[in-house]
């Protein structure tokens, strides 16, 4: 048996982006402010390891593993827009306002769960006032892909044959709780349904205990592909 080669590589990437917005999650609408971009990639670690050996003389067997771990994309806590700036829509356009003790800007409606909202505010360490745009991040994601290549005789000159097996999301194949892929919710989580009364106060009508993370179910499943590659 001949030990042919060992190869490995690793990398780290950090990408911070700011965007100037007049739409999306803003307050007030049409007022230009800078904020963290929806497309920021805060931290991403990657690694690749490959090992080859000739268990059969002249025909290489190679195992390659590729792995990454990345912090999720940013997202904002928001509240509905009904009654704000002449809008009767429930679109999730406005950043969440967190009231302080005896805050004159907010009244709680009869169906608003004050205790659940207070627990939510405490859990995320939110402070009084409007939350910062895109200061929440979806969950970290990890994934490992595995590939096995076996060189084979091609039976005619100038050709190469290779049998390969690819395992996508190998971690999920080992354990159903591993390898889950997350992204930020496409629409900002509307944690408070609100309206505005005649006194100009926010009326918090309903609390929605939502997450900024969205589990990508299809991408979280493991897959196996088997094939034959012929080069000539």
N, C-alpha and C positions, 0 to 999 in steps of 0.2 A: 504494500500500500504506500502511495506517495502523498505526502502532505504538501498540497500545492500552494495555498495562500490563505492569509487572514487579512481581512480588510475591515476597517471601521471608520466612522466619521460621526461628528456631533456638531450641533449648532444651536445658537440662541438668537431670538429676534424679539425686539421690543419696538413697537410702532405707536407713537402717540400723535393724534391728529386733533386739530381744532377746526370747527366750522362756524361760519357766521350765518345765522338763520333768521328768517322772517316768517317761516312756516314750521309745522311740526309741533313739538312740545315747547311752547313759549308762553311768556307772560311779560307785558301784554302783547297781544297779537299785533303784527306789523312793526314791532320794535326790534331793531337789529341788535342782537347780543351774540357774543361768542360762547361756544360751549364745546364739550367733548363730542367728537364726531361719532355717528352711529357705526362707522366702519373702522374704528380703532381696533388694533390687535395688540393688546397690552403686553402679553408675554407668551412666547412659544418656544418650547424646547424640542429638538429633534435629534434622533440618533439612528445610525445604520450600522449593522454588524453583519459581515459575510464571512463564511468559512468554507473552503473547498478542499476536497481530498479525493484521491483516486483509489477507491476500494477495488475497482476493476482496472487493470493496467490500461492506460490510454483513454479512459473514460472518466471524466470528472463528476463527482457528486458535490453539489454546493447547496448550502443552507444560508438564507439571507433573512434577516429580521429588520424591519423598519418600525420606528416608534416615534410618537410625538405626544406632548402634553401641552395644552394651551389654556390660557385663561379665557373665559367667555367674553362675548361682546357686550358693550354697555347698553343700558336701557334706563328709562325714567319712570318714576311713579307719577301717575297723572290722575286727574279727576275730570268728570264730564264737563262739557262746555255750556250746558243749558242755562240760559239767562245771562251769559257773559257777552258783552259787546254786541248786544242785540241778537244773539243767536239762540234759536230754540232747539238746536241740535244737541244730541247727546255725544257728539264726537269727542274723542279723548285727546283734546288739544292742549289743555292747560296743566301745567305742573301742579302737583299736589300742594295744597296749603295745609300746614300743620299748626293747629291752634295752640296757644299757650293757656295757662290757667286763667279762667274767667275772660277769655278772649272775646272782645266785643264784635269781632269780625265774623264769628261763626255761631250758629245755633244748631243744636242737634234735633232732628226730626224724631217723631215717636217710634219709628222703626230702625233707628240708627243704633248699632251695637257699640256703645261708647267704650265698654271695657275691652272688647276685642280690638278696637282701633287703638286704644292706649297700649295694649300688649304689642301690637304690630309696630307702633312708633318706637317703643322701648327696645324691641328685638333688633331693629335696624339702626338704632341710635340716631333717629331723626330729631332735628332741632326745630324750634318754632320758626314759622315763616315758610316761604316757598322752597321746596327742595331744589337741589342743584340738578340741572339737566344732565342726564346720563351718568349719574354718580353710583348707579348700581350695576353689577355685572352678573351675567349668567354663570352657571357653575363651570368649574374646570372640566376639561374633556381629555381623556387619554385613549390612545388606540395603538395597537400593534398588529402589523401584517407580517405574515410568514410565507416564504417561498422556498420550495425544494426543487432543484434542477438535477436531472440525471442525463448525462450525455449517452447517446446510443449509437451503434453502427448504422450508417446510412445506406450501405450496400451499393453505392456507386460513387466514383471519384468526384472530388470537389464539393461534396455535400456534407452537411452536418445535421444530425438529428438530436433532439432534446425532448425528454419527457419532463413536464413540470406540473407541480401542484401548488396552487396559491390559496392561502387561507387569509381571508379578509376579517379583520377584527378578531384576532386569535384570542384576545383576553376574554371576550364574551363567549367564545367556544369553551373555554376552561370553566368559567363561572358566569351564570346569568346576571349576576349583580355587577360585573365588570364590563368595561368598554362602552358604557352608555355615552352617547353623543348628544351634546346640548348646544343650543343656540339661544340667543335672546328672542323673546317674543316678538313677532313681526309687528304687532300693534302694541303700543305701550299699555301696561296693565292699569286698567281703570279701577283703582282701589276705592274710590269714593264716588258715588252718584250724588250729585248735588244740584241745587237750583239757587236762585237769588231772590230774596223777598223784597218787599217794597221799601225796606230800610237799607237796601244794598248789602245785606249780610248774606254770607254763604249759608245755605241750609243743607246740612249733611243729612241725606235721606237714607242712604244704604252703604254699608261697608262691605267690600268684596275682598276677601283674603286671597290675593293672587300672587303668583310668582313671576319674576322676570325671566326665569329659565323655561325653555321649551324643549322637552325630550324629543329628539329626532328618532322615532321608533324604527323606521326602516333602516336608517344608517347605523343603528345600534345592534343590528342582528349580524351574526357571523355568516360568512359564505365560503364555500370551497369550490374552486375551479380546477379541473384537470384537463390537460391538453398536450398536444405534441407539436413541436416546432421543428420545421424543416427548412434549412438554408441551403441554397445552391446557386 
